[in-house]
Amino acid sequence: MIEIKTNIMQGEFVLAQYSTPATASMEVIADGSKGTVTTTDGTLAGTTGVDGDLTVRADSASGEIYVENRTGGTRNIFVTFRDAAPD
């Protein structure tokens, strides 16, 4: 599980389940009004996501997670990885 947040009070957060790098897909668990997780595969190019949103996407070719800030200002982005597997 991955948690990405900037300004929670303004709705800029995403909580998503990230699969293995081989399939590199995202499943939204929760997101704020200004947090967007795209379930399509691929990279983000700087203007790919919705204007005004923080966008997260997984890329199966590289196994990387992309975060795109289109919120309209500079943001400190905090990323937390959590083990979602049962004990």
Backbone as numpy.savetxt, mean C-alpha at the origin, in Angstrom:
# Nx Ny Nz CAx CAy CAz Cx Cy Cz
1.21 -9.48 6.74 0.36 -8.32 6.74 1.26 -7.09 6.74
0.84 -6.06 6.04 1.60 -4.83 5.97 0.70 -3.66 6.35
1.22 -2.78 7.15 0.50 -1.58 7.56 1.32 -0.39 7.08
0.69 0.48 6.30 1.36 1.67 5.78 0.53 2.86 6.18
1.17 3.83 6.83 0.40 4.98 7.30 1.23 6.25 7.20
0.53 7.34 7.02 1.15 8.66 7.06 0.39 9.50 8.07
-0.80 9.88 7.76 -1.61 10.73 8.62 -2.96 10.05 8.85
-3.05 9.25 9.90 -4.25 8.47 10.17 -5.48 9.35 10.35
-5.32 10.49 11.00 -6.45 11.38 11.25 -7.05 11.92 9.94
-6.25 11.99 8.88 -6.73 12.46 7.59 -7.12 11.29 6.68
-7.11 10.07 7.20 -7.52 8.90 6.41 -6.44 8.35 5.51
-5.19 8.74 5.72 -4.10 8.27 4.87 -3.44 7.04 5.48
-4.13 5.90 5.35 -3.54 4.66 5.84 -4.06 3.48 5.03
-3.30 2.38 5.08 -3.66 1.15 4.40 -3.25 -0.01 5.29
-4.10 -0.99 5.42 -3.78 -2.24 6.09 -4.12 -3.34 5.09
-3.12 -4.10 4.68 -3.34 -5.08 3.61 -2.61 -6.38 3.90
-3.12 -7.43 3.33 -2.48 -8.74 3.37 -1.65 -8.87 2.10
-0.37 -9.13 2.24 0.54 -9.27 1.10 0.89 -10.74 0.95
0.70 -11.29 -0.25 1.02 -12.70 -0.47 2.51 -12.85 -0.74
2.93 -14.05 -1.03 4.34 -14.31 -1.29 4.82 -13.55 -2.51
6.11 -13.25 -2.58 6.63 -12.51 -3.73 6.36 -13.18 -5.08
6.19 -14.49 -5.10 5.95 -15.18 -6.38 4.64 -14.72 -7.03
3.63 -14.47 -6.21 2.36 -13.99 -6.77 2.17 -12.51 -6.53
2.81 -11.97 -5.51 2.82 -10.53 -5.20 1.46 -9.87 -5.37
0.51 -10.32 -4.59 -0.81 -9.69 -4.67 -1.15 -9.07 -3.32
-2.06 -8.11 -3.35 -2.50 -7.43 -2.14 -3.99 -7.65 -1.96
-4.38 -7.86 -0.73 -5.80 -7.95 -0.37 -6.05 -6.91 0.71
-6.99 -6.04 0.47 -7.27 -4.96 1.40 -7.98 -5.50 2.64
-7.47 -5.15 3.81 -8.12 -5.45 5.07 -8.85 -4.21 5.56
-8.20 -3.07 5.48 -8.82 -1.79 5.85 -8.03 -0.67 5.19
-8.73 0.39 4.85 -8.03 1.56 4.34 -8.83 2.80 4.69
-8.14 3.89 4.76 -8.78 5.16 5.08 -9.36 5.79 3.84
-9.99 6.91 4.02 -10.63 7.59 2.90 -9.62 8.07 1.86
-8.36 8.20 2.25 -7.31 8.64 1.33 -6.21 7.60 1.18
-6.53 6.35 1.45 -5.57 5.25 1.27 -6.14 4.30 0.24
-5.35 3.93 -0.76 -5.82 3.07 -1.83 -4.86 1.91 -2.02
-5.38 0.70 -2.06 -4.59 -0.48 -2.42 -5.12 -0.94 -3.76
-4.25 -1.02 -4.76 -4.68 -1.55 -6.05 -4.37 -3.03 -6.08
-5.29 -3.81 -6.57 -5.11 -5.25 -6.61 -4.52 -5.70 -7.94
-4.23 -4.76 -8.83 -3.56 -5.11 -10.08 -2.08 -5.26 -9.83
-1.44 -6.06 -10.66 -0.01 -6.34 -10.55 0.77 -5.25 -11.30
1.94 -4.91 -10.80 2.81 -3.99 -11.52 3.36 -2.89 -10.64
4.12 -2.02 -11.27 4.77 -0.93 -10.55 3.89 0.32 -10.56
4.30 1.29 -9.78 3.66 2.61 -9.79 4.68 3.59 -10.36
4.22 4.49 -11.21 5.15 5.35 -11.95 5.18 6.80 -11.49
4.56 7.11 -10.36 4.57 8.47 -9.86 3.27 9.21 -10.07
2.55 8.85 -11.11 1.22 9.44 -11.37 0.21 8.36 -11.72
0.47 7.14 -11.26 -0.40 6.01 -11.58 -1.66 6.00 -10.71
-1.50 6.28 -9.42 -2.61 6.20 -8.48 -3.56 7.39 -8.57
-4.55 7.36 -7.72 -5.57 8.40 -7.68 -4.98 9.68 -7.09
-5.22 10.81 -7.77 -4.75 12.10 -7.28 -5.36 12.35 -5.90
-4.52 12.69 -4.92 -4.98 12.95 -3.56 -4.86 11.76 -2.63
-4.48 10.59 -3.15 -4.41 9.37 -2.35 -2.98 8.88 -2.14
-2.82 8.02 -1.15 -1.62 7.23 -0.92 -1.94 5.85 -1.51
-1.18 5.41 -2.52 -1.49 4.17 -3.23 -0.42 3.13 -2.97
-0.85 1.87 -2.78 0.05 0.74 -2.54 -0.25 -0.34 -3.57
0.82 -0.90 -4.15 0.65 -1.97 -5.14 1.82 -2.94 -5.04
1.57 -4.22 -5.28 2.62 -5.24 -5.30 2.96 -5.59 -6.75
4.24 -5.88 -7.00 4.71 -6.24 -8.34 5.28 -7.66 -8.31
4.66 -8.58 -9.04 5.10 -9.98 -9.01 6.43 -10.19 -9.72
6.76 -9.34 -10.69 8.03 -9.49 -11.41 9.23 -9.27 -10.49
9.12 -8.31 -9.59 10.24 -8.00 -8.71 10.02 -8.46 -7.27
8.74 -8.75 -6.90 8.41 -9.11 -5.52 8.41 -7.90 -4.61
8.42 -6.71 -5.18 8.48 -5.49 -4.40 7.10 -4.87 -4.18
7.01 -4.09 -3.12 5.79 -3.35 -2.81 6.07 -1.89 -3.10
5.18 -1.27 -3.86 5.35 0.14 -4.22 4.36 1.00 -3.44
4.83 2.14 -2.99 3.99 3.12 -2.30 4.11 4.43 -3.08
2.98 4.97 -3.48 2.96 6.21 -4.25 2.21 7.29 -3.47
2.89 8.39 -3.22 2.29 9.50 -2.48 1.74 10.54 -3.46
0.42 10.60 -3.58 -0.22 11.64 -4.39 -1.19 12.43 -3.51
-0.83 12.55 -2.22 -1.70 13.24 -1.26 -1.65 14.75 -1.39
-0.68 15.26 -2.15 -0.59 16.70 -2.33 0.46 17.37 -1.47
1.23 16.59 -0.72 2.27 17.18 0.14 3.30 16.15 0.52
4.36 16.61 1.15 5.41 15.72 1.64 4.87 14.92 2.82
5.17 13.63 2.86 4.71 12.77 3.93 5.85 11.90 4.44
5.87 11.67 5.74 6.70 10.61 6.33 5.84 9.36 6.28
6.34 8.33 5.64 5.57 7.10 5.49 6.14 6.04 6.42
5.27 5.47 7.23 5.65 4.44 8.20 5.13 3.10 7.71
6.02 2.12 7.62 5.67 0.79 7.14 5.95 -0.22 8.24
4.96 -1.05 8.54 5.11 -2.10 9.54 4.71 -3.43 8.92
5.57 -4.43 9.02 5.25 -5.78 8.56 4.89 -6.60 9.77
3.79 -7.32 9.69 3.32 -8.15 10.80 3.18 -9.59 10.32
3.51 -10.52 11.19 3.35 -11.93 10.87 1.88 -12.28 11.03
1.25 -12.61 9.92 -0.18 -12.92 9.94 -0.44 -14.42 10.11
0.62 -15.23 10.14 0.47 -16.68 10.27 0.11 -17.05 11.70
-0.78 -18.03 11.85 -1.13 -18.46 13.23 0.04 -19.15 13.88
0.10 -19.06 15.20 1.17 -19.71 15.97 0.99 -21.20 16.04
